Amino acid sequence: MQTAETINQTIKENPAVMLYFSAPTCNVCHALKPKLLEAINENFKTFEIVSIDVSTDAEIAAHFSVFAIPTVLVFLDGREFLRKSRHMSVGEVISEIKRPYEIMFS
């Protein structure tokens, strides 16, 4: 079972982490998630991806100040680097991560 503490540990232990907040009732979440995960896996080999269902893990969402879905949080070197909620495109997320990621891992 994941908790805010285990997720914080994952963020500490991995140089690149993406948290994906969604819910079973969110159609946009379900359409976006497979495309986004595929793009992350293709472009960034070392990303750790954590999916959080806000309908069952509301306290985790609150811990990370997430109040809308879908929400994507990207952490690089343990710090929050990117926060996108609701309206986002896969290309937009990838392009915002690409340069800092390449600098970190080159």
C-alpha positions, -999 to 999 in steps of 0.1 A, spaced: 0 0 0 13 34 -9 14 63 15 26 99 13 57 86 32 65 58 7 60 82 -22 83 108 -6 109 80 -2 105 71 -39 111 108 -48 142 109 -26 156 76 -40 150 83 -77 164 112 -97 133 115 -119 98 107 -106 63 114 -121 32 113 -99 0 108 -119 -32 116 -100 -65 104 -114 -98 87 -105 -118 59 -120 -146 83 -129 -123 106 -149 -126 100 -186 -98 125 -195 -75 107 -170 -80 74 -187 -75 88 -222 -44 107 -212 -26 82 -190 -16 55 -216 -4 81 -241 16 100 -214 32 69 -199 42 57 -234 58 91 -242 76 92 -208 90 56 -213 101 64 -249 118 97 -241 131 93 -205 145 59 -196 150 64 -159 116 78 -149 99 62 -119 61 66 -124 36 64 -95 -1 64 -101 -24 77 -74 -61 71 -74 -76 101 -56 -108 83 -48 -90 59 -25 -59 80 -16 -74 114 -9 -49 120 19 -20 115 -6 -36 140 -30 -40 165 -1 -4 159 10 8 170 -25 -18 198 -27 -36 182 -56 -72 192 -59 -80 186 -96 -76 156 -119 -58 146 -139 -27 162 -123 9 153 -131 37 162 -108 73 158 -120 102 157 -95 138 160 -106 165 155 -80 139 154 -53 124 188 -61 91 195 -77 99 207 -112 66 206 -131 29 206 -121 2 203 -147 -36 199 -140 -66 193 -161 -58 207 -195 -25 194 -207 -11 177 -238 14 149 -239 37 170 -261 36 199 -237 46 177 -207 74 160 -227 88 193 -240 89 209 -205 108 180 -191 132 173 -220 159 200 -215 164 197 -177 162 159 -180 189 158 -207 211 182 -186 207 159 -156 215 127 -174 241 137 -200 
